[in-house]
Amino acid sequence: MKRLQKYIVIFGTAMLCVGFSACSKQSDFDAQAYVKSSLDAEYHGTYAAYANLMEISEEDAKKQVEEDFNESICQQFASSDNITEEEIAAYTEKMAEVKKLAKYKV
């Protein structure tokens, strides 16, 4: 009988947890603000809104975006043996200039 009571208490506790989590209200996600802030950070170098949405500092947001950009450049040329470091650096500079020219509407 004690085992049955123990299982009933465990089952009841689990059901209460499921009930509370199902009834809790989640905050609304603003997809438009997220997309705009992500694009602004990536293309125009404005990190405030992105950092606010991601709940990180502007410095961390800038570091994250720059690291992602540099990683994508490295991946593009990882299998190429015919390109020099100077050419990669020149390409990176031009890509940064091109990104700043990007125009978009969210």
Secondary structure, DSSP 8 states (H G I E B T S, - for coil): -HHHHHHHHHHHHHHHHHHHHHHS------HHHHHHHHHIIIII---HHHHHHHTS-HHHHHHHHHHHHHHHHHHHTTT-SS--HHHHHHHHHHHHHHHHT-----
